[in-house]
């Protein structure tokens, strides 16, 4: 009979694992609750939650369209000045990128839910203290990325929405007369119907622009957090696999322990790659055929988001560099601080995606190195042959790409920065 103390300890351990998992995804939950998307990522979907989520989504998209449509009208029909286009391209483009990211997240809600459920299962089956410490360590890394992203995005984004209209000699000052009450986005589309300078219409427009900034910043933080959480979790699982591979030598290959431990390693490895590749070799494993698991789901989820991020970062880093130059030229210290913070935020955002892509690639490669470094030559030929497929798979590691067009890595990050600087030089020549 199992003692009550053992049952109690096991129960406490499971509760701790659940709390740790909730700590791992708590920021994801908060961020996507604000955007009305979290209920569709959770397992407990009720009618009231669906109603709440749809209302929030309608509000978010309405606020985005409330600024995007008038800005496009002003840029392409009302005022065709190059300076006006440059002034509006940055803030309007960020809103458009946010709208596309919103659609990309909605499109992949099912895959995101599957990944979160798989993460919960990984935490629940984590029994050893060593595995638990590894997963906690990677959870903290993901959370640290989120903390910094929250600081620079809300610090730069919301302050820009609030203060930029009032800054003298800022790009948006071109949109108004000196006697007008300032707004960040143009309202020429609404001028035939009502006077946006009168209260409370002016206050409604001003607050809607701030709320739009909150939605944009939350979406940028949310996608960055989602990528960091998924990739750091996968890297944690790979670290556990590497440690288990290194411990294989402790178990003699002439008894059942080797097969048991090897099976556990293969099952865990199988959870973070395509099931079909291993199923062809280890056909007896109890796995579902043709199922795409964690790393493949992650690449699918991030593919469109990363494409939007790469294009947006290339253009917006360029525009923000230009805005910083204009603020510095006009001795606008407050504006220079705000635009510099935004520049750091845009660079950091694309760096995070490239960094996690590089990290995932390196971690998958480490599996093959770890297999080769253990004393596989001491195993029986039958047991040693079981390692060959894992080495072969590790030679073609899973990669994070921007729409399948560009691999996200340190090289990709340097290409984005170089391209944005090249565009910035062209912009300066046009302005001169």
Protein Blocks (a to p, Z undefined) as FASTA:
>chain_A
ZZfklmmmmmmmmmmmmmmmmmmmmmmmmmmmmnopmmmmpmbdcfklmmmmmmmmmmmm
mmmmmmmmmmmmmmmmmpmcfklmmmmmmmmmmmmmmmmmmmmmmmmmmmmmmmmmmmmm
mmmmmmbfklmmmmmmmmmmmmmmmmmmmmmmmmmmmmmmmmmmmpghiaklmmpcfkbc
cdfbdcklmmmmocfkbcfklmmmmmmmmmmmmmmmmmmmmmmmmmmmmmmmmmmmmmmm
mmmmmmmmmpcfkbmklmmmmmmmmmmmmmmmcfklmmmmmmmbccdehiacfklmmmmm
mmmmmmmmmmmmmmmmmmmmmmmmmmmmnopaklmmmmmmmmmmmmmmmmmmmmmmmmmm
mmmmmmmmmmmmpcfklpcfklmmmmmmmmmmmmmccdddehhlaccdfklmmmmmmmmm
mmmmmmmmmmZZ
